[in-house]
Amino acid sequence: MDETREQTDLLLQLKGLVLVRGLLEARGASPAEVQQHSDEIERVREQLALLVRTEGGGAQRAAA
């Protein structure tokens, strides 16, 4: 998969998770359910950071 596409997909996934977590909190979801979303947010953030570090976030190609 193209790195830019993968970064975009991860960003969209991250935004969705953050929005859903906020809705869960607002609607009184259990702490365990909110924590599951928080854990997944952290996992996606780490995955995105790794991708940007290894692929340079597109900057390596632009500088070439």
Rosetta constraint file for C-alpha pairs under 8 A:
AtomPair CA 1 CA 5 HARMONIC 6.99 0.50
AtomPair CA 1 CA 6 HARMONIC 6.53 0.50
AtomPair CA 2 CA 6 HARMONIC 6.19 0.50
AtomPair CA 3 CA 7 HARMONIC 6.07 0.50
AtomPair CA 3 CA 51 HARMONIC 7.70 0.50
AtomPair CA 3 CA 55 HARMONIC 7.14 0.50
AtomPair CA 3 CA 57 HARMONIC 7.92 0.50
AtomPair CA 3 CA 58 HARMONIC 7.93 0.50
AtomPair CA 4 CA 8 HARMONIC 6.15 0.50
AtomPair CA 4 CA 57 HARMONIC 7.45 0.50
AtomPair CA 4 CA 58 HARMONIC 7.13 0.50
AtomPair CA 5 CA 9 HARMONIC 6.11 0.50
AtomPair CA 6 CA 10 HARMONIC 6.15 0.50
AtomPair CA 7 CA 11 HARMONIC 6.12 0.50
AtomPair CA 7 CA 48 HARMONIC 6.48 0.50
AtomPair CA 7 CA 51 HARMONIC 7.32 0.50
AtomPair CA 7 CA 52 HARMONIC 7.74 0.50
AtomPair CA 8 CA 12 HARMONIC 6.20 0.50
AtomPair CA 9 CA 13 HARMONIC 6.13 0.50
AtomPair CA 10 CA 14 HARMONIC 6.03 0.50
AtomPair CA 10 CA 44 HARMONIC 6.74 0.50
AtomPair CA 10 CA 48 HARMONIC 6.33 0.50
AtomPair CA 11 CA 15 HARMONIC 6.15 0.50
AtomPair CA 11 CA 48 HARMONIC 7.61 0.50
AtomPair CA 12 CA 16 HARMONIC 6.16 0.50
AtomPair CA 13 CA 17 HARMONIC 6.20 0.50
AtomPair CA 13 CA 44 HARMONIC 7.76 0.50
AtomPair CA 14 CA 18 HARMONIC 6.23 0.50
AtomPair CA 14 CA 41 HARMONIC 6.11 0.50
AtomPair CA 14 CA 44 HARMONIC 6.38 0.50
AtomPair CA 14 CA 45 HARMONIC 7.19 0.50
AtomPair CA 15 CA 19 HARMONIC 6.19 0.50
AtomPair CA 16 CA 20 HARMONIC 6.08 0.50
AtomPair CA 17 CA 21 HARMONIC 6.02 0.50
AtomPair CA 17 CA 37 HARMONIC 6.51 0.50
AtomPair CA 17 CA 40 HARMONIC 7.70 0.50
AtomPair CA 17 CA 41 HARMONIC 6.30 0.50
AtomPair CA 18 CA 22 HARMONIC 6.31 0.50
AtomPair CA 18 CA 37 HARMONIC 7.79 0.50
AtomPair CA 18 CA 41 HARMONIC 7.02 0.50
AtomPair CA 19 CA 23 HARMONIC 6.38 0.50
AtomPair CA 20 CA 24 HARMONIC 6.10 0.50
AtomPair CA 21 CA 25 HARMONIC 6.19 0.50
AtomPair CA 21 CA 34 HARMONIC 6.00 0.50
AtomPair CA 21 CA 37 HARMONIC 6.00 0.50
AtomPair CA 21 CA 38 HARMONIC 7.35 0.50
AtomPair CA 22 CA 26 HARMONIC 6.13 0.50
AtomPair CA 23 CA 27 HARMONIC 6.05 0.50
AtomPair CA 24 CA 28 HARMONIC 6.20 0.50
AtomPair CA 24 CA 29 HARMONIC 5.12 0.50
AtomPair CA 24 CA 33 HARMONIC 7.91 0.50
AtomPair CA 24 CA 34 HARMONIC 6.54 0.50
AtomPair CA 25 CA 29 HARMONIC 5.74 0.50
AtomPair CA 25 CA 34 HARMONIC 6.75 0.50
AtomPair CA 29 CA 33 HARMONIC 6.37 0.50
AtomPair CA 29 CA 34 HARMONIC 6.68 0.50
AtomPair CA 30 CA 34 HARMONIC 6.45 0.50
AtomPair CA 31 CA 35 HARMONIC 5.98 0.50
AtomPair CA 32 CA 36 HARMONIC 6.19 0.50
AtomPair CA 33 CA 37 HARMONIC 6.65 0.50
AtomPair CA 34 CA 38 HARMONIC 6.28 0.50
AtomPair CA 35 CA 39 HARMONIC 6.01 0.50
AtomPair CA 36 CA 40 HARMONIC 6.26 0.50
AtomPair CA 37 CA 41 HARMONIC 6.05 0.50
AtomPair CA 38 CA 42 HARMONIC 6.27 0.50
AtomPair CA 39 CA 43 HARMONIC 6.28 0.50
AtomPair CA 40 CA 44 HARMONIC 6.17 0.50
AtomPair CA 41 CA 45 HARMONIC 6.09 0.50
AtomPair CA 42 CA 46 HARMONIC 6.18 0.50
AtomPair CA 43 CA 47 HARMONIC 6.22 0.50
AtomPair CA 44 CA 48 HARMONIC 6.07 0.50
AtomPair CA 45 CA 49 HARMONIC 6.08 0.50
AtomPair CA 46 CA 50 HARMONIC 6.09 0.50
AtomPair CA 47 CA 51 HARMONIC 6.24 0.50
AtomPair CA 48 CA 52 HARMONIC 6.20 0.50
AtomPair CA 49 CA 53 HARMONIC 6.08 0.50
AtomPair CA 50 CA 54 HARMONIC 6.07 0.50
AtomPair CA 51 CA 55 HARMONIC 5.77 0.50
AtomPair CA 51 CA 56 HARMONIC 7.71 0.50
AtomPair CA 51 CA 57 HARMONIC 7.46 0.50
AtomPair CA 52 CA 56 HARMONIC 5.03 0.50
AtomPair CA 52 CA 57 HARMONIC 4.49 0.50
AtomPair CA 53 CA 57 HARMONIC 7.07 0.50
AtomPair CA 55 CA 60 HARMONIC 7.36 0.50
AtomPair CA 56 CA 60 HARMONIC 5.46 0.50
AtomPair CA 58 CA 62 HARMONIC 6.39 0.50
AtomPair CA 59 CA 63 HARMONIC 6.07 0.50
AtomPair CA 60 CA 64 HARMONIC 6.35 0.50
